[in-house]
Amino acid sequence: MSKEAENPPSTTGEDKKKDDFFQDLSAETGVTEIESLCMCCHEQGLTRLLLTTIPFFKDVILMAFTCPHCGYKSNEIQSSQIQDKGVKYQLQIRNKKDLNRQVVKSDTATILIPEIQFEIPATTQKGSLNTIEGFLSKSVESLRHDQPYRKAIDENSWKQVEDFLAKLEACIGGQFAFTFVLDDPAGNSFLENPSAPSEDPNMRVTSYLRSLSQNEAIGLATSDPNGEVEKEEKKQEQPQEEEDVKSGVMTFPGSCYHCHAAGETRMVLTNIPYFKEVVLMSFACDECGYKTNEVKTGGAVSEKGKTIQFKITTSEDLARDILKSETASVTFPDIDLELGEGTLGGRFTTIEGLLVQLIDEISKNPFMRGDSSDSAQAARYQSILSSLQKFKDGEEHFTMIVNDPLANSYIQNLYAPDPDPEMQITEYVRTFDQNDYLGLNDIKTENY
């Protein structure tokens, strides 16, 4: 048993904050060592644990096991909780530099390359932290390991695998462009964005609601041979009377995404003047204290998208209400900063409140400090933080652009119903790709 395991540092129990455990990765970051059983030779090996933070992602636990007796080695990465939505990353690989991006693949994630019909299932290379090139190289190594046996048994199969390995090695060599897809129903996987906090033009990140089968696969729902869960879901989806919906706050049962304890979700339907009806939903867990809130717009899908350009010149402008939907991107052209769709989620707050949340998110980025930081990148982040702080304090005028292809975002107009002299609203026709991304091309409303 190592000294770290025998004499763990003293803590204050519940008073010890989470940040004391999950630290930025640096030379001083502590590693915990624990003796554990080797599953190959059943002798005692050594497991090393490192609790750290991945920028723009979350806190993770890195585990590495080595056995001095048989030489067996393994490593794994785990997240602390299952997210409320699944996540899907789609990256266009155009050069060798893209292959060096870091990837966190949880034990529920699947990697796909549709151009060559290649898949790394959830059960393979699970719980891994590697680069895109590293994942593909490991697959090549695994496939090539059994090639002598295939050639001895079935030469035709050996030839097919050789042809496929040539395609996979061409991907690793950067000989042609391809699409790298990372799909995780648990939402605990991650694909690095070198342009963060700005949006990556070559990467699309999509959050989605899991199906019942996906919930069963990740352990959130038990098997339901009689279809009772599906019947209950359909029962809950039945529309209520309109007067009941608008009468006040409604509550319905739900479960905490953090500790899975039973709780209540509160929902209210309200109307924003000169905009539209919105649905406000919130959940607070009495067991662990976890809280979440979400804003959804009601009504039909708008025929056109909308861009709102607003120049903030006074402290009163900072106090204006803003509704940022999940499909909206926010741009600050004065500092060349863009928040992609889904960043910060759906928010109903003030402009000052949005700046405070953005400053808080960027300040947590470990790339700004420690051994993991790059001097140029750290200086870029510090410059952005300094500018955002001046915007929040009203020391500098700035322009904010909210672009929402579904026109579900809103900035309060104090001159309504007259136009605001500092606000420019532009409607535009969505492109085919935007409609396809939003799933509108698959909606059939005629002759159905």
C-alpha positions as CSV (number, residue, x, y, z in Angstrom):
1,M,0.0,0.0,0.0
2,S,1.4,3.4,-1.0
3,K,1.9,6.3,1.4
4,E,-0.9,8.2,-0.3
5,A,-3.4,5.4,0.4
6,E,-2.2,4.7,3.9
7,N,-2.1,8.3,5.0
8,P,-4.8,10.2,3.0
9,P,-4.9,14.0,3.6
10,S,-7.3,15.1,6.2
11,T,-10.5,16.7,5.0
12,T,-13.4,18.5,6.6
13,G,-16.0,16.1,5.3
14,E,-19.1,17.8,3.7
15,D,-17.4,21.2,4.0
16,K,-14.7,20.2,1.5
17,K,-15.6,21.7,-1.8
18,K,-15.7,19.9,-5.2
19,D,-13.0,22.2,-6.5
20,D,-10.6,20.9,-3.9
21,F,-10.8,17.5,-5.5
22,F,-11.0,18.3,-9.2
23,Q,-7.9,20.4,-10.0
24,D,-6.4,21.9,-13.1
25,L,-3.8,19.6,-14.7
26,S,-0.3,20.7,-13.8
27,A,3.0,19.3,-12.4
28,E,1.7,19.8,-8.9
29,T,-1.6,17.9,-9.4
30,G,-1.6,15.0,-6.9
31,V,-2.1,11.4,-8.0
32,T,-3.7,8.8,-5.7
33,E,-2.3,5.3,-5.7
34,I,-4.3,2.3,-4.5
35,E,-3.4,-1.4,-4.5
36,S,-6.0,-3.5,-6.4
37,L,-6.4,-7.0,-7.8
38,C,-5.2,-7.8,-11.3
39,M,-8.0,-9.5,-13.3
40,C,-5.5,-11.4,-15.4
41,C,-3.2,-13.1,-12.9
42,H,-5.1,-12.3,-9.7
43,E,-2.0,-10.8,-8.1
44,Q,-1.9,-7.3,-6.5
45,G,-1.3,-4.5,-8.9
46,L,-1.4,-0.7,-8.6
47,T,-4.2,1.7,-9.7
48,R,-3.4,5.4,-10.1
49,L,-6.3,7.9,-9.9
50,L,-6.2,11.5,-11.1
51,L,-9.1,13.9,-10.6
52,T,-8.9,16.8,-13.1
53,T,-10.9,19.2,-15.3
54,I,-11.1,19.1,-19.1
55,P,-11.6,22.7,-20.5
56,F,-15.1,23.5,-21.7
57,F,-16.2,20.0,-20.7
58,K,-16.4,18.8,-17.0
59,D,-14.6,17.1,-14.1
60,V,-13.3,13.6,-14.9
61,I,-11.5,10.8,-13.1
62,L,-8.5,9.3,-15.0
63,M,-7.6,5.8,-13.9
64,A,-4.5,3.7,-14.9
65,F,-3.8,0.2,-13.7
66,T,-0.4,-1.7,-14.0
67,C,0.5,-5.2,-12.8
68,P,4.2,-5.8,-12.1
69,H,3.6,-9.6,-12.1
70,C,2.1,-10.2,-15.6
71,G,2.6,-6.9,-17.2
72,Y,-1.1,-6.2,-17.8
73,K,-2.0,-2.5,-18.3
74,S,-5.3,-0.7,-18.6
75,N,-6.6,2.9,-18.5
76,E,-10.0,4.4,-18.2
77,I,-11.8,7.7,-17.9
78,Q,-15.0,8.2,-16.0
79,S,-17.4,11.1,-15.5
80,S,-19.3,11.7,-12.3
81,Q,-22.9,11.7,-13.7
82,I,-25.1,11.0,-16.7
83,Q,-26.2,14.2,-18.4
84,D,-29.8,15.1,-19.1
85,K,-29.3,14.8,-22.9
86,G,-27.1,12.8,-25.2
87,V,-24.5,14.5,-27.4
88,K,-23.3,14.0,-30.9
89,Y,-20.1,15.6,-32.4
90,Q,-19.6,15.7,-36.2
91,L,-16.2,16.9,-37.3
92,Q,-14.9,17.3,-40.9
93,I,-11.3,16.1,-40.9
94,R,-9.5,18.2,-43.5
95,N,-5.8,18.0,-42.5
96,K,-3.3,16.2,-40.2
97,K,-3.8,18.9,-37.5
98,D,-7.4,17.8,-37.1
99,L,-6.2,14.3,-36.2
100,N,-4.4,15.7,-33.2
101,R,-7.6,16.8,-31.4
102,Q,-8.2,15.3,-28.0
103,V,-11.2,13.0,-27.6
104,V,-12.9,11.7,-24.5
105,K,-14.8,8.5,-25.3
106,S,-16.9,7.3,-22.4
107,D,-18.1,3.6,-22.1
108,T,-21.4,4.5,-23.7
109,A,-20.0,6.3,-26.8
110,T,-19.7,5.2,-30.4
111,I,-17.2,6.5,-33.0
112,L,-18.2,6.4,-36.7
113,I,-16.6,7.2,-40.0
114,P,-19.5,7.0,-42.5
115,E,-17.3,7.3,-45.6
116,I,-15.7,3.9,-45.0
117,Q,-18.5,2.4,-42.9
118,F,-16.2,2.1,-39.9
119,E,-17.5,2.0,-36.3
120,I,-15.9,1.7,-32.9
121,P,-18.7,0.5,-30.7
122,A,-19.3,1.5,-27.1
123,T,-17.8,-1.7,-25.8
124,T,-14.5,-1.1,-27.5
125,Q,-11.8,1.4,-26.3
126,K,-14.3,2.5,-23.7
127,G,-13.5,5.1,-21.1
128,S,-10.5,6.4,-23.1
129,L,-8.7,9.8,-23.5
130,N,-6.8,9.9,-26.8
131,T,-6.5,11.8,-30.0
132,I,-8.5,11.0,-33.1
133,E,-5.3,9.6,-34.7
134,G,-4.7,7.5,-31.5
135,F,-8.2,5.9,-31.6
136,L,-7.8,5.0,-35.3
137,S,-4.3,3.7,-34.9
138,K,-5.4,1.5,-32.0
139,S,-8.1,0.1,-34.2
140,V,-5.6,-0.7,-36.9
141,E,-3.3,-2.4,-34.5
142,S,-6.2,-4.5,-33.1
143,L,-7.4,-5.6,-36.6
144,R,-3.9,-6.3,-37.8
145,H,-3.1,-8.5,-34.8
146,D,-5.4,-11.3,-36.0
147,Q,-4.5,-11.1,-39.6
148,P,-2.2,-14.1,-39.6
149,Y,-5.0,-16.3,-38.2
150,R,-7.5,-15.0,-40.8
151,K,-5.1,-15.7,-43.6
152,A,-4.6,-19.3,-42.4
153,I,-8.3,-19.9,-42.0
154,D,-10.0,-17.8,-44.8
155,E,-7.8,-15.9,-47.3
156,N,-10.8,-14.1,-48.7
157,S,-11.6,-12.6,-45.3
158,W,-8.0,-11.7,-44.9
159,K,-8.0,-9.8,-48.2
160,Q,-11.1,-7.9,-47.3
161,V,-9.6,-6.8,-44.0
162,E,-6.4,-5.8,-45.7
163,D,-8.3,-3.6,-48.1
164,F,-10.2,-2.0,-45.2
165,L,-7.0,-1.4,-43.3
166,A,-5.6,0.4,-46.3
167,K,-8.6,2.8,-46.2
168,L,-8.2,3.3,-42.4
169,E,-4.5,4.0,-42.7
170,A,-5.2,6.5,-45.5
171,C,-7.5,8.3,-43.1
172,I,-4.7,8.3,-40.5
173,G,-2.2,9.6,-43.1
174,G,-4.5,12.5,-44.0
175,Q,-4.7,11.4,-47.6
176,F,-8.4,12.3,-48.0
177,A,-11.1,14.2,-46.0
178,F,-13.6,12.3,-43.9
179,T,-16.2,12.8,-41.2
180,F,-15.5,11.8,-37.6
181,V,-18.7,11.2,-35.6
182,L,-18.7,10.8,-31.8
183,D,-22.2,9.8,-30.5
184,D,-22.8,9.4,-26.7
185,P,-26.3,8.9,-25.3
186,A,-25.0,9.6,-21.8
187,G,-23.6,13.0,-22.8
188,N,-20.2,12.3,-21.2
189,S,-17.9,12.3,-24.3
190,F,-16.0,15.3,-25.6
191,L,-14.2,16.4,-28.8
192,E,-11.7,19.2,-28.5
193,N,-12.5,22.6,-30.1
194,P,-9.2,24.5,-30.7
195,S,-11.2,27.7,-31.4
196,A,-13.0,27.7,-28.0
197,P,-14.8,29.7,-26.8
198,S,-15.7,30.6,-30.4
199,E,-17.6,28.2,-32.6
200,D,-15.6,25.7,-34.8
201,P,-16.8,26.0,-38.4
202,N,-15.9,22.4,-39.2
203,M,-17.6,20.9,-36.1
204,R,-21.3,20.4,-35.4
205,V,-22.4,19.6,-31.8
206,T,-26.0,18.4,-31.3
207,S,-27.8,17.6,-28.1
208,Y,-30.7,15.2,-28.2
209,L,-33.3,13.5,-26.0
210,R,-32.6,9.9,-25.4
211,S,-35.0,7.2,-26.5
212,L,-36.3,4.5,-24.0
213,S,-33.9,1.9,-25.4
214,Q,-31.0,4.3,-25.0
215,N,-32.0,5.0,-21.4
216,E,-32.1,1.2,-20.8
217,A,-28.7,0.8,-22.4
218,I,-27.0,3.3,-20.0
219,G,-28.9,2.0,-16.9
220,L,-31.5,4.8,-16.5
221,A,-34.5,2.6,-17.1
222,T,-35.2,-1.1,-16.6
223,S,-36.5,-3.4,-19.3
224,D,-40.2,-3.0,-19.8
225,P,-41.5,-6.1,-21.6
226,N,-45.2,-5.2,-21.0
227,G,-44.7,-1.7,-22.3
228,E,-45.9,0.0,-19.1
229,V,-43.3,2.7,-19.3
230,E,-44.3,3.6,-22.9
231,K,-47.9,3.6,-21.9
232,E,-47.2,6.0,-19.0
233,E,-45.1,8.3,-21.2
234,K,-48.0,8.5,-23.7
235,K,-50.4,9.1,-20.9
236,Q,-48.3,12.0,-19.6
237,E,-48.0,13.4,-23.2
238,Q,-51.8,13.8,-23.5
239,P,-52.8,17.5,-23.9
240,Q,-54.4,19.2,-21.0
241,E,-57.2,21.7,-21.2
242,E,-56.0,25.2,-22.3
243,E,-57.4,26.9,-19.2
244,D,-55.5,24.5,-17.0
245,V,-52.2,25.2,-18.8
246,K,-52.5,29.0,-18.4
247,S,-54.0,29.0,-14.9
248,G,-50.6,29.0,-13.1
249,V,-47.6,27.0,-12.2
250,M,-47.9,23.3,-13.0
251,T,-45.9,20.5,-11.4
252,F,-45.2,17.0,-12.6
253,P,-43.0,14.2,-11.3
254,G,-39.4,13.8,-12.5
255,S,-36.1,12.5,-11.4
256,C,-32.9,14.3,-10.5
257,Y,-30.2,14.0,-13.2
258,H,-27.5,14.2,-10.6
259,C,-28.6,11.7,-7.9
260,H,-31.7,10.2,-9.6
261,A,-33.9,10.9,-6.6
262,A,-37.6,11.6,-7.2
263,G,-38.6,15.3,-7.4
264,E,-41.0,17.7,-9.1
265,T,-40.5,19.8,-12.2
266,R,-42.3,23.1,-12.2
267,M,-43.6,24.7,-15.4
268,V,-45.3,27.9,-16.2
269,L,-46.6,29.4,-19.5
270,T,-46.1,33.1,-19.8
271,N,-46.3,35.8,-22.5
272,I,-43.5,38.2,-23.4
273,P,-45.0,41.5,-24.7
274,Y,-44.3,42.0,-28.4
275,F,-42.8,38.6,-28.8
276,K,-44.5,35.3,-28.1
277,E,-45.5,32.8,-25.4
278,V,-42.7,30.9,-23.7
279,V,-42.5,28.0,-21.3
280,L,-40.3,28.3,-18.2
281,M,-39.3,25.0,-16.5
282,S,-37.3,24.5,-13.4
283,F,-36.2,21.5,-11.2
284,A,-34.7,21.6,-7.7
285,C,-33.7,18.4,-5.9
286,D,-34.3,18.3,-2.2
287,E,-31.8,15.4,-1.7
288,C,-28.6,16.8,-3.3
289,G,-29.5,20.4,-4.0
290,Y,-29.0,20.1,-7.8
291,K,-30.9,22.8,-9.7
292,T,-31.7,23.4,-13.4
293,N,-33.9,25.7,-15.4
294,E,-34.8,25.8,-19.1
295,V,-36.7,28.2,-21.4
296,K,-38.7,26.9,-24.4
297,T,-40.7,29.0,-26.8
298,G,-44.2,28.0,-27.7
299,G,-46.2,28.2,-31.0
300,A,-45.4,27.2,-34.5
301,V,-42.0,27.1,-36.1
302,S,-41.2,30.5,-37.7
303,E,-41.0,30.6,-41.5
304,K,-37.9,32.7,-41.3
305,G,-34.8,33.1,-39.1
306,K,-34.0,36.3,-37.3
307,T,-30.9,38.3,-36.5
308,I,-30.9,41.0,-33.7
309,Q,-28.1,43.5,-33.7
310,F,-28.1,45.7,-30.6
311,K,-25.6,48.4,-29.6
312,I,-25.2,48.7,-25.8
313,T,-24.3,52.3,-24.8
314,T,-25.8,52.8,-21.3
315,S,-26.2,50.9,-18.0
316,E,-30.0,50.7,-18.7
317,D,-29.2,48.7,-21.8
318,L,-27.3,46.2,-19.7
319,A,-30.5,45.7,-17.6
320,R,-32.6,44.8,-20.6
321,D,-34.2,41.3,-20.7
322,I,-32.8,38.8,-23.2
323,L,-34.2,35.4,-24.2
324,K,-31.5,33.3,-25.8
325,S,-32.9,30.0,-27.2
326,E,-30.9,26.8,-27.6
327,T,-30.7,27.3,-31.3
328,A,-29.3,30.9,-31.1
329,S,-25.7,32.0,-31.5
330,V,-24.3,35.2,-29.9
331,T,-21.5,37.2,-31.4
332,F,-19.5,40.1,-30.0
333,P,-17.8,41.6,-33.1
334,D,-15.8,44.1,-31.1
335,I,-13.7,41.4,-29.6
336,D,-14.1,38.7,-32.3
337,L,-16.0,36.3,-30.0
338,E,-18.7,34.0,-31.1
339,L,-20.8,31.6,-28.9
340,G,-22.2,28.8,-31.0
341,E,-25.6,27.3,-30.9
342,G,-26.3,25.5,-27.6
343,T,-23.6,27.4,-25.7
344,L,-25.0,28.3,-22.2
345,G,-28.2,26.5,-23.3
346,G,-31.6,28.3,-23.3
347,R,-31.4,31.4,-21.0
348,F,-33.9,34.1,-19.9
349,T,-31.9,36.8,-18.1
350,T,-30.5,40.3,-18.6
351,I,-27.7,41.3,-20.9
352,E,-25.6,41.9,-17.8
353,G,-26.5,38.5,-16.5
354,L,-25.5,36.8,-19.7
355,L,-22.1,38.5,-19.5
356,V,-21.7,37.4,-15.9
357,Q,-22.4,33.7,-16.9
358,L,-20.0,34.0,-19.8
359,I,-17.2,35.4,-17.7
360,D,-17.7,32.7,-15.1
361,E,-17.5,29.9,-17.8
362,I,-14.4,31.3,-19.4
363,S,-12.7,31.9,-16.0
364,K,-13.0,28.2,-15.2
365,N,-10.9,27.3,-18.3
366,P,-7.7,25.5,-17.1
367,F,-6.0,26.5,-20.4
368,M,-5.6,29.9,-18.9
369,R,-3.2,28.8,-16.2
370,G,-0.9,25.9,-15.1
371,D,1.3,23.6,-17.2
372,S,-1.6,22.9,-19.6
373,S,-1.8,26.5,-20.7
374,D,-0.3,27.9,-23.9
375,S,1.0,31.5,-23.6
376,A,-0.6,32.7,-26.8
377,Q,-3.9,31.1,-26.0
378,A,-3.8,32.2,-22.3
379,A,-3.2,35.8,-23.5
380,R,-6.2,35.5,-25.8
381,Y,-8.5,34.3,-23.0
382,Q,-7.3,37.0,-20.7
383,S,-7.9,39.7,-23.3
384,I,-11.5,38.4,-23.8
385,L,-12.1,38.3,-20.1
386,S,-10.8,41.8,-19.6
387,S,-13.1,43.1,-22.5
388,L,-16.1,41.3,-21.2
389,Q,-15.6,42.7,-17.7
390,K,-15.4,46.2,-19.1
391,F,-18.6,45.5,-21.0
392,K,-20.3,44.3,-17.9
393,D,-19.2,47.3,-15.8
394,G,-20.4,49.7,-18.5
395,E,-16.9,51.1,-19.2
396,E,-17.1,50.4,-22.9
397,H,-19.8,50.4,-25.6
398,F,-20.2,47.2,-27.5
399,T,-22.4,45.5,-30.1
400,M,-24.2,42.2,-29.5
401,I,-25.6,40.1,-32.4
402,V,-28.1,37.3,-31.7
403,N,-28.7,35.0,-34.7
404,D,-31.5,32.5,-34.3
405,P,-32.6,30.4,-37.3
406,L,-35.9,29.6,-35.5
407,A,-36.5,33.3,-34.5
408,N,-37.1,32.1,-30.9
409,S,-34.7,34.7,-29.3
410,Y,-35.6,38.2,-28.0
411,I,-34.0,41.4,-26.7
412,Q,-36.3,43.7,-24.8
413,N,-37.3,46.9,-26.7
414,L,-37.9,49.8,-24.4
415,Y,-39.5,51.8,-27.2
416,A,-42.0,49.1,-28.2
417,P,-44.2,49.2,-30.3
418,D,-41.9,51.8,-31.9
419,P,-38.5,50.6,-33.2
420,D,-35.4,51.0,-31.1
421,P,-32.8,53.3,-32.7
422,E,-29.9,51.1,-31.4
423,M,-31.5,47.8,-32.4
424,Q,-31.6,46.3,-35.9
425,I,-33.8,43.3,-36.5
426,T,-33.4,41.4,-39.8
427,E,-35.4,38.4,-41.0
428,Y,-33.9,36.0,-43.5
429,V,-34.8,32.8,-45.3
430,R,-33.1,29.7,-43.8
431,T,-30.8,27.7,-46.0
432,F,-31.3,24.1,-46.8
433,D,-28.5,23.1,-44.5
434,Q,-30.0,25.1,-41.6
435,N,-33.4,23.4,-42.1
436,D,-31.7,20.0,-42.3
437,Y,-29.8,20.7,-39.1
438,L,-33.0,21.7,-37.4
439,G,-34.9,18.6,-38.7
440,L,-37.4,20.7,-40.7
441,N,-36.6,19.0,-44.1
442,D,-38.0,15.8,-42.7
443,I,-41.3,17.3,-41.6
444,K,-44.1,16.3,-43.9
445,T,-47.3,18.5,-43.5
446,E,-48.9,18.0,-47.0
447,N,-50.9,15.0,-48.1
448,Y,-50.0,13.2,-44.9
